[in-house]
């Protein structure tokens, strides 16, 4: 199906709120991260929220890695 409209896609097909409830902003070793809560009391890193380029080189907080707190 093709829709020819100027309406944003989010208004036509809204995302379920339960998808966003799993994500939270956490601070790990002084770095803010957007992480998804896992069943085993850990977090899976989704994004690094920092402007410091050196933070992006740390292997322990790369997107997809698991953090246990």
N, C-alpha and C positions, 0 to 999 in steps of 0.2 A: 504494500500500500504506500502510495506517495502522497504526502500532504504539501500543498503549495500554500503556505501561510507565513505571515510575518510574526506570528505568536511564538514565543520561545518554547523550546521543546519541554522544558521543565513544567510549564503550565499545562501542556497537553497531556504529558505522561508524568505525573508527579511521582517522586521517589518515596517509598515507604519510610516512615520515620524510624522504624526499628533497625534499619540499616545503619543509621548514624548513632544509635544509642550505644553501640559497642565501642565506639572510638572516644578517646579522651586525650587531653593534653597532659603530659607528665614531664617532670624534670628529672633527668638521669645524669648524674655527675656534672651538674650545672648546665646541662644542655636541654632546651625544651624540645620535646618530640610529640608528634601525633602518633598515637599507638592504639592498636586494637587489643582489647582484653581477651585473653585466652582462658580456656577452662581450668588450666592447672595453675592459676594465680600468677601467670606471667603476662607479658605484653609482646606483641609483634609490632615492630617499628614500621610505620607507614610513611612518615615524612620527618625530616629534620627541619626544625624551625629556627634556624640560626643564620646570621649574616657573616659569621667567622668562617673563612674558607678552610682553616685547619680542622675544624670539627668534621667536615665531610670526609676526611681521610681516616678517621677512627673506624677500625673494623668492627668494633663491638656494637656500634649503633647504626650500622648501615641498614637501609630499608630492607625488610624481610627477616632481619635477625630477631631472635627471641631474647627478651630481657626478663630476668626473674627478680622480683622484689619481695 
